[in-house]
């Protein structure tokens, strides 16, 4: 059976990623892209859905593991009665083809090792035709082809490829798995030792550009390295997570495909990248954004594929049992077709942030924003599905209105500060109308808090962003009251829930979910902003303790069981970590709103 969600580490080549368990098994790998069908899908079923394990014979979880310095090279070690052994796992940045390299290194004594390779294409459904293609072992099924090169003797057993061998102290035995489309010529596999040195150099060179000098450098660097690992290099798109259908409740149905790029993440990601010195990555993300959203503003989606593809039809893989019985396993995401009004504001806000940071503006980018604003002017009064993609009835969600306000506010700033051309008087009027309506209809005067939607008593963690986007200043009593209400009504063991799923039938789904880690980092920022800095730092330190042994965070955390929940590693959680660390460290912060432009709180 697969391990706990927090038992997995990531390796990747900037086009796809593999999830490696503490037992030495790669239980998830999609080839050739992050969003391709998996050839190892044991994570969502069991070993019969495909995996690749290398470990001492009869051994369970490893004694220890770590990433080699500031790289994505994973080192997993076992101490056995016969000696100690290390497995080094990495994926060289993509060249001609995708390679997964595993090097077994003897540390002491002589250890008996077992290798079990079970390839299953199409998410565990298709067993390939395997044959010897000297000097490699080849496996082909339909469009997919994989070759394994090693000096170890291999044999077939129960529709898998296995090997038993001994590793002595000082000895190194490599395995190189190479993928290519089956109609193309067989690629030459990488030289494992040279590729290891080149991969180590690549990651050291990349992280050397990090200019964060605050109090949590190790945590920030690991978060940034993981964000880079979740970047699709050909387009610059950054996906939300490397996995699909890891549950928000064990055994539940809240299982979604996160191998896509969400527009809502744009501003937060740009803040993290620009604030730590990664201007080139920020520019590539902005360019992906501009390409993805080009077209009719009315057709703007909340998410796109890595290359900007719009159609992401959702379907289920009924032959997989799901992670710990959490069914269904979903591929695609029907939320792509939802109306979420906040994304118009978030796109404009992200492009505003790029402009403020000095990333060169283009006429095309401003023309796009003009079209988005024109559509938003006629659409902001509609109810929607909110940034949380609820599948219940549409409502007038307060955060959606606040982000519509932010879109017009940034447009006004673009004219006033940067001299761009637009109907600024009309935009000011719309901005002020939205502000007045939200304060009148989205605020509960009895409890001194903004609410999730107009007329509701429910809360929403996104309300913590009201001061961050400049809708009200942090010292406004309504902001302070909202922060305190979230702590009082929306926290579990101090960690923040997105909202109460059971309240008012808001999301139309059964079951519950864990504390949402990105929202917990928003609470860190909000507490810091309202002057409760010691409390903010205490919460931040608690959040750091939730990282797994190699510094990764999933989407959610269950305070009752102490387990990670949801897809992993989660970009939104890691971006929250970086931005909160920067704020608490007092480093220069690129924000989406200039405090000088914030409203003073008129109703």
Secondary structure, 3 states (H helix, E strand, C coil): CCCCHHHCEEEECCCCEEEECCCCEEEEEECCCCCCCEEECHHHCCHHHCEEEEEECCCCCCCEEEECCCCCCEEEEEEECCEEEEEEEECCCCCCCEEEEEEEEEEEEEEEEEEEEECEHHHHCEECEEEEECCEEEEEECCEEEEEEECCCCEEECCEEEEEEEEECCCEEEEEEEEEECCCCCCCCCCHHHHHHHHHHHHHHHHCCCCCCCCCHHHHHHHHHHHHHCEECCCCEECCCCCECCCCCCCCCCCCECCCEEHHHHHHHHHHHHCCCCHHHHHHHHHHHHHHHCCCHHHCCCEECCCCCCCCCCEECCCCCCHHHCCCCEECCHHHHCCCCHHHHHHHHHHHHHHHCCCCCCHHHHHHHHHHHHHHHHHCCCCECCCCCCCCCCECEHHHHHHHHHHHHHHHHHHHHHCCCCCHHHHHHHHHHHHHHHHHHCEECCCCEECCECCCCCCCHHHHHCCCCCCCCCCCHHHHHHHHHHHHHCEECCEECCCCCCHHHCCCCCCCCCEEHHHHHHHHHHHHHCCCHHHHHHHHHHHHHCCCCCCCCEEEEECCCCEEEEEECCHHHHHHHHHHHHHHHCCCCCCCCCHHHCCCCCC
